[in-house]
């Protein structure tokens, strides 16, 4: 029974780790699509309506600010992707019985808190009627990413507890 659960949690760590990396790549692709499509969604989220109107009145101001803001978003998402890769590699190592550090679980929990606060902000925008179908789809993907991260954290903790229980049983017997 314990061996079956151990394999289940090991498999979950591998699959969820790959999933969060792929969803991180989706975030970067999403920014490129929004930028290439001329969307100002990110810009509208981060600045006041008055400032947005002033920028759009200036000649070329909108494009410059949009490019700068998109570059900043890509930088942030690249850092996010690096954290996702570290989490996924550490989860894979843990699944294979190599890694004993809990740092990746702490990083995953911090990342989960950040992601949940971002998803809440997107939900507020949806209630205000500012969302289009593309943003709703993006929100669904973000919630999927949150689920994958929760699944990874759960599997990592349960696997550690189960391995500890098995080693204690071996030492006692």
C-alpha positions as CSV (number, residue, x, y, z in Angstrom):
1,X,0.0,0.0,0.0
2,X,2.7,2.4,1.0
3,X,4.8,1.6,-2.2
4,X,1.7,2.4,-4.3
5,X,1.2,5.8,-2.6
6,X,4.9,6.6,-2.9
7,X,4.8,5.9,-6.6
8,X,1.6,8.0,-6.9
9,X,3.1,11.0,-5.2
10,X,6.4,10.6,-7.2
11,X,4.4,10.7,-10.4
12,X,2.4,13.7,-9.2
13,X,5.6,15.6,-8.5
14,X,6.9,14.8,-12.0
15,X,3.7,15.7,-13.8
16,X,2.9,18.8,-11.8
17,X,6.4,20.1,-12.1
18,X,6.3,19.8,-15.9
19,X,2.8,21.4,-15.8
20,X,3.9,24.5,-13.9
21,X,6.9,25.0,-16.3
22,X,4.6,24.7,-19.4
23,X,2.1,27.1,-17.8
24,X,5.0,29.5,-17.2
25,X,5.9,29.4,-20.9
26,X,2.3,30.1,-21.6
27,X,2.5,33.3,-19.6
28,X,5.4,34.5,-21.7
29,X,3.7,33.6,-24.9
30,X,0.6,35.4,-23.7
31,X,2.5,38.6,-23.2
32,X,4.0,38.3,-26.7
33,X,0.5,37.7,-28.2
34,X,-1.0,40.7,-26.4
35,X,1.9,42.9,-27.4
36,X,1.9,41.8,-31.1
37,X,-1.8,42.2,-31.2
38,X,-1.6,45.8,-29.9
39,X,-3.4,45.0,-26.7
40,X,-3.0,47.5,-23.9
41,X,-4.5,45.2,-21.2
42,X,-1.4,45.2,-19.0
43,X,-1.0,49.0,-19.4
44,X,-4.6,49.6,-18.4
45,X,-4.3,47.4,-15.3
46,X,-1.3,49.2,-13.9
47,X,-1.9,52.9,-14.6
48,X,-4.8,55.3,-13.8
49,X,-7.3,56.2,-16.4
50,X,-6.2,59.9,-16.5
51,X,-2.6,58.9,-17.1
52,X,-3.6,56.4,-19.8
53,X,-5.6,59.1,-21.6
54,X,-2.6,61.5,-21.5
55,X,-0.3,58.8,-22.9
56,X,-2.6,58.0,-25.7
57,X,-2.8,61.7,-26.7
58,X,0.9,62.0,-27.0
59,X,2.4,61.2,-30.4
60,X,4.2,57.8,-30.1
61,X,3.8,58.0,-26.3
62,X,1.5,55.0,-26.2
63,X,3.8,52.8,-28.2
64,X,6.9,53.7,-26.2
65,X,5.1,53.1,-22.9
66,X,3.6,49.9,-24.2
67,X,7.0,48.6,-25.3
68,X,8.6,49.5,-22.0
69,X,5.8,48.0,-20.0
70,X,5.8,44.8,-22.1
71,X,9.6,44.5,-21.6
72,X,9.1,44.8,-17.8
73,X,6.4,42.2,-17.9
74,X,8.6,39.8,-19.9
75,X,11.5,40.3,-17.4
76,X,9.1,39.5,-14.5
77,X,7.7,36.5,-16.3
78,X,11.2,35.3,-17.1
79,X,12.1,35.4,-13.4
80,X,8.8,33.6,-12.7
81,X,9.8,30.9,-15.3
82,X,13.2,30.5,-13.6
83,X,11.5,29.9,-10.3
84,X,9.1,27.4,-11.9
85,X,12.0,25.5,-13.5
86,X,13.8,25.4,-10.1
87,X,10.7,24.1,-8.5
88,X,10.1,21.5,-11.2
89,X,13.7,20.3,-11.2
90,X,13.7,20.0,-7.4
91,X,10.4,18.2,-7.4
92,X,11.7,15.7,-10.0
93,X,14.8,15.2,-7.8
94,X,12.6,14.6,-4.8
95,X,10.5,12.1,-6.8
96,X,13.7,10.2,-7.6
97,X,14.8,10.3,-4.0
98,X,17.7,12.6,-4.6
99,X,16.8,16.0,-3.0
100,X,16.1,16.5,0.7
101,X,15.9,20.3,0.7
102,X,12.6,21.8,1.4
103,X,13.5,25.2,-0.1
104,X,11.6,24.4,-3.3
105,X,8.4,23.8,-1.3
106,X,8.9,27.2,0.4
107,X,9.4,28.8,-3.0
108,X,6.3,27.1,-4.3
109,X,4.2,28.3,-1.4
110,X,5.4,31.8,-1.8
111,X,4.7,31.6,-5.6
112,X,1.3,30.2,-4.8
113,X,0.4,33.2,-2.6
114,X,1.6,35.6,-5.3
115,X,-0.4,33.8,-8.0
116,X,-3.5,33.8,-5.9
117,X,-3.3,37.5,-5.3
118,X,-2.9,38.1,-9.0
119,X,-5.8,35.8,-9.9
120,X,-7.9,37.8,-7.4
121,X,-7.0,41.0,-9.2
122,X,-8.1,39.5,-12.5
123,X,-11.4,38.5,-10.9
124,X,-12.0,42.1,-9.8
125,X,-11.3,43.3,-13.4
126,X,-13.8,40.7,-14.7
127,X,-16.5,41.9,-12.4
128,X,-16.0,45.4,-13.7
129,X,-16.7,44.3,-17.2
130,X,-13.3,45.0,-18.6
131,X,-12.6,41.4,-19.6
132,X,-12.8,39.9,-23.0
133,X,-12.9,36.2,-23.9
134,X,-9.1,36.1,-24.2
135,X,-8.7,37.3,-20.6
136,X,-11.2,34.9,-19.3
137,X,-9.3,32.0,-21.0
138,X,-6.1,33.4,-19.5
139,X,-7.7,33.4,-16.1
140,X,-8.7,29.8,-16.5
141,X,-5.2,28.9,-17.4
142,X,-3.9,30.8,-14.3
143,X,-6.3,28.9,-12.1
144,X,-5.0,25.7,-13.7
145,X,-1.5,26.8,-12.8
146,X,-2.5,27.4,-9.2
147,X,-4.1,24.0,-9.1
148,X,-0.9,22.4,-10.4
149,X,1.2,24.2,-7.9
150,X,-1.1,23.1,-5.0
151,X,-1.0,19.5,-6.3
152,X,2.8,19.7,-6.4
153,X,3.0,21.1,-2.8
154,X,0.6,18.5,-1.5
155,X,2.4,15.6,-3.2
156,X,5.8,16.8,-1.9
157,X,4.6,17.1,1.7
158,X,2.7,13.8,1.6
159,X,5.7,12.0,0.0
160,X,8.1,13.3,2.7
161,X,5.7,12.2,5.4
162,X,5.1,8.8,3.9
163,X,8.8,8.2,3.4
164,X,9.5,9.2,7.0
165,X,6.8,6.8,8.2
166,X,8.2,4.0,6.1
167,X,11.7,4.6,7.4
168,X,10.5,4.7,11.0
169,X,8.6,1.4,10.4
170,X,11.8,-0.2,9.0
171,X,13.9,1.0,11.9
172,X,11.3,-0.3,14.4
173,X,10.9,-3.6,12.7
